[in-house]
Amino acid sequence: MVSKRIRTAFILVAAVLMATLSFAQDRPVLTQFLVVQEHGKEILKPVTSVSRGDVIEYRAEVVNTHTEGSLTNLSLDIPVPTGATVILASINPKGATASTDEKTFSAVPLKHKVQRGDASVEEVVPASAYKIIRWNIPVLKPGAKTSVSVRVRIN
């Protein structure tokens, strides 16, 4: 059951990512890999199914195919599938923002205020609550490409 739900989420991730840059006329390419250790080395394999505890790496790459004119103010979003937890140290490049409600974005790691008795205390939001990781690309020059990545662990 977990496998089917996660597989559906992976398809949705691709659809949402494609929609994110459709205004730019240059569509991002989303790839996803199963991260495994073989003979002491990290290997990336195509994702065919997932199980609890698996680590999946998402990569999004966009190329400005125009010969003239930079693309500006791009946002690359990678949604986090239901049933997965972001591995915060894997966010690449650094400087991404994230959201727990798909509307409000803040710098990673996300923080929120909680009331402890009479005091208001700032706490780090658990990575399991993240729903979208976003990178803002101010300028992508003609012929240039950029890529972003994040890993998640299947709960």
NUDRENMAR-877256 format. One record per residue (C-alpha): residue in one letter; chain; x, y, z. Coordinates in nm, 2 decimals. Example, Ala and Ser with C-alpha at 12.3 -4.5 7.8 and 13.67 -1.06 7.14 Angstrom:
{"a"; "A"; {1.23; -0.45; 0.78}};
{"s"; "A"; {1.37; -0.11; 0.71}};
***
This chain:
{"m"; "A"; {0.00; 0.00; 0.00}};
{"v"; "A"; {0.28; 0.24; 0.09}};
{"s"; "A"; {0.45; 0.17; -0.25}};
{"k"; "A"; {0.14; 0.25; -0.46}};
{"r"; "A"; {0.07; 0.57; -0.27}};
{"i"; "A"; {0.43; 0.69; -0.30}};
{"r"; "A"; {0.44; 0.59; -0.67}};
{"t"; "A"; {0.14; 0.81; -0.73}};
{"a"; "A"; {0.30; 1.09; -0.54}};
{"f"; "A"; {0.61; 1.07; -0.76}};
{"i"; "A"; {0.39; 1.12; -1.07}};
{"l"; "A"; {0.23; 1.42; -0.90}};
{"v"; "A"; {0.57; 1.57; -0.82}};
{"a"; "A"; {0.66; 1.56; -1.18}};
{"a"; "A"; {0.33; 1.72; -1.29}};
{"v"; "A"; {0.36; 2.00; -1.04}};
{"l"; "A"; {0.72; 2.07; -1.12}};
{"m"; "A"; {0.64; 2.09; -1.49}};
{"a"; "A"; {0.36; 2.34; -1.42}};
{"t"; "A"; {0.60; 2.56; -1.21}};
{"l"; "A"; {0.81; 2.67; -1.50}};
{"s"; "A"; {0.56; 2.65; -1.79}};
{"f"; "A"; {0.54; 3.03; -1.79}};
{"a"; "A"; {0.91; 3.03; -1.88}};
{"q"; "A"; {0.87; 2.82; -2.20}};
{"d"; "A"; {1.17; 2.62; -2.09}};
{"r"; "A"; {1.05; 2.31; -1.91}};
{"p"; "A"; {1.24; 2.16; -1.62}};
{"v"; "A"; {1.35; 1.80; -1.64}};
{"l"; "A"; {1.28; 1.61; -1.32}};
{"t"; "A"; {1.47; 1.29; -1.24}};
{"q"; "A"; {1.44; 1.07; -0.94}};
{"f"; "A"; {1.68; 0.81; -0.81}};
{"l"; "A"; {1.68; 0.55; -0.55}};
{"v"; "A"; {2.00; 0.61; -0.34}};
{"v"; "A"; {2.17; 0.28; -0.24}};
{"q"; "A"; {2.50; 0.17; -0.09}};
{"e"; "A"; {2.69; -0.09; -0.29}};
{"h"; "A"; {3.04; -0.20; -0.19}};
{"g"; "A"; {3.09; 0.10; 0.03}};
{"k"; "A"; {2.99; 0.34; -0.25}};
{"e"; "A"; {2.67; 0.54; -0.31}};
{"i"; "A"; {2.49; 0.44; -0.62}};
{"l"; "A"; {2.19; 0.61; -0.78}};
{"k"; "A"; {1.94; 0.37; -0.95}};
{"p"; "A"; {1.62; 0.44; -1.14}};
{"v"; "A"; {1.31; 0.43; -0.91}};
{"t"; "A"; {1.08; 0.15; -0.99}};
{"s"; "A"; {0.92; 0.11; -0.65}};
{"v"; "A"; {0.99; 0.23; -0.29}};
{"s"; "A"; {0.98; 0.08; 0.05}};
{"r"; "A"; {0.99; 0.23; 0.40}};
{"g"; "A"; {1.33; 0.36; 0.48}};
{"d"; "A"; {1.44; 0.41; 0.11}};
{"v"; "A"; {1.61; 0.74; 0.02}};
{"i"; "A"; {1.50; 0.90; -0.30}};
{"e"; "A"; {1.69; 1.19; -0.47}};
{"y"; "A"; {1.49; 1.44; -0.68}};
{"r"; "A"; {1.68; 1.65; -0.93}};
{"a"; "A"; {1.53; 1.93; -1.14}};
{"e"; "A"; {1.72; 2.09; -1.42}};
{"v"; "A"; {1.61; 2.37; -1.65}};
{"v"; "A"; {1.79; 2.50; -1.96}};
{"n"; "A"; {1.73; 2.84; -2.11}};
{"t"; "A"; {1.70; 2.73; -2.48}};
{"h"; "A"; {1.66; 3.08; -2.60}};
{"t"; "A"; {1.95; 3.23; -2.80}};
{"e"; "A"; {1.86; 3.58; -2.68}};
{"g"; "A"; {1.71; 3.70; -2.36}};
{"s"; "A"; {1.76; 3.58; -2.00}};
{"l"; "A"; {1.49; 3.41; -1.81}};
{"t"; "A"; {1.43; 3.60; -1.48}};
{"n"; "A"; {1.27; 3.53; -1.14}};
{"l"; "A"; {1.23; 3.16; -1.19}};
{"s"; "A"; {1.11; 2.94; -0.91}};
{"l"; "A"; {1.19; 2.57; -0.91}};
{"d"; "A"; {0.96; 2.38; -0.67}};
{"i"; "A"; {1.00; 2.02; -0.58}};
{"p"; "A"; {0.70; 1.90; -0.38}};
{"v"; "A"; {0.76; 1.65; -0.10}};
{"p"; "A"; {0.55; 1.34; -0.15}};
{"t"; "A"; {0.31; 1.24; 0.13}};
{"g"; "A"; {0.48; 0.97; 0.34}};
{"a"; "A"; {0.83; 1.11; 0.29}};
{"t"; "A"; {1.06; 1.33; 0.51}};
{"v"; "A"; {1.31; 1.58; 0.37}};
{"i"; "A"; {1.67; 1.52; 0.45}};
{"l"; "A"; {1.76; 1.88; 0.52}};
{"a"; "A"; {2.14; 1.84; 0.47}};
{"s"; "A"; {2.07; 1.72; 0.11}};
{"i"; "A"; {1.91; 2.04; -0.01}};
{"n"; "A"; {2.13; 2.16; -0.30}};
{"p"; "A"; {2.21; 2.43; -0.36}};
{"k"; "A"; {2.18; 2.58; -0.01}};
{"g"; "A"; {1.96; 2.89; 0.02}};
{"a"; "A"; {1.63; 2.72; -0.06}};
{"t"; "A"; {1.30; 2.81; 0.10}};
{"a"; "A"; {1.03; 2.56; 0.21}};
{"s"; "A"; {0.67; 2.55; 0.30}};
{"t"; "A"; {0.45; 2.34; 0.52}};
{"d"; "A"; {0.12; 2.48; 0.38}};
{"e"; "A"; {0.22; 2.52; 0.01}};
{"k"; "A"; {0.15; 2.90; 0.04}};
{"t"; "A"; {0.40; 3.06; 0.28}};
{"f"; "A"; {0.78; 3.01; 0.22}};
{"s"; "A"; {1.06; 3.08; 0.45}};
{"a"; "A"; {1.43; 3.00; 0.47}};
{"v"; "A"; {1.54; 2.64; 0.56}};
{"p"; "A"; {1.54; 2.53; 0.83}};
{"l"; "A"; {1.18; 2.63; 0.89}};
{"k"; "A"; {1.10; 2.77; 1.24}};
{"h"; "A"; {0.78; 2.85; 1.43}};
{"k"; "A"; {0.69; 2.99; 1.76}};
{"v"; "A"; {0.52; 2.78; 2.03}};
{"q"; "A"; {0.39; 2.88; 2.36}};
{"r"; "A"; {0.56; 2.72; 2.67}};
{"g"; "A"; {0.38; 2.84; 2.97}};
{"d"; "A"; {0.42; 3.22; 2.97}};
{"a"; "A"; {0.70; 3.22; 2.72}};
{"s"; "A"; {0.70; 3.21; 2.34}};
{"v"; "A"; {0.98; 2.99; 2.21}};
{"e"; "A"; {1.11; 2.95; 1.86}};
{"e"; "A"; {1.14; 2.58; 1.75}};
{"v"; "A"; {1.26; 2.42; 1.43}};
{"v"; "A"; {0.98; 2.26; 1.23}};
{"p"; "A"; {1.02; 1.89; 1.18}};
{"a"; "A"; {1.14; 1.80; 0.83}};
{"s"; "A"; {0.85; 1.56; 0.81}};
{"a"; "A"; {0.62; 1.86; 0.79}};
{"y"; "A"; {0.78; 2.01; 0.48}};
{"k"; "A"; {0.56; 2.00; 0.17}};
{"i"; "A"; {0.76; 2.19; -0.09}};
{"i"; "A"; {1.12; 2.29; -0.14}};
{"r"; "A"; {1.17; 2.60; -0.35}};
{"w"; "A"; {1.47; 2.76; -0.52}};
{"n"; "A"; {1.45; 3.11; -0.66}};
{"i"; "A"; {1.67; 3.16; -0.97}};
{"p"; "A"; {1.71; 3.53; -1.03}};
{"v"; "A"; {1.86; 3.51; -1.38}};
{"l"; "A"; {1.92; 3.22; -1.63}};
{"k"; "A"; {2.12; 3.35; -1.93}};
{"p"; "A"; {2.06; 3.22; -2.28}};
{"g"; "A"; {2.20; 2.87; -2.32}};
{"a"; "A"; {2.27; 2.84; -1.94}};
{"k"; "A"; {2.13; 2.56; -1.73}};
{"t"; "A"; {2.08; 2.52; -1.36}};
{"s"; "A"; {1.99; 2.22; -1.14}};
{"v"; "A"; {1.86; 2.17; -0.79}};
{"s"; "A"; {1.82; 1.85; -0.58}};
{"v"; "A"; {1.68; 1.72; -0.26}};
{"r"; "A"; {1.66; 1.38; -0.09}};
{"v"; "A"; {1.37; 1.24; 0.10}};
{"r"; "A"; {1.34; 0.93; 0.32}};
{"i"; "A"; {1.03; 0.72; 0.28}};
{"n"; "A"; {0.85; 0.70; 0.62}};
***
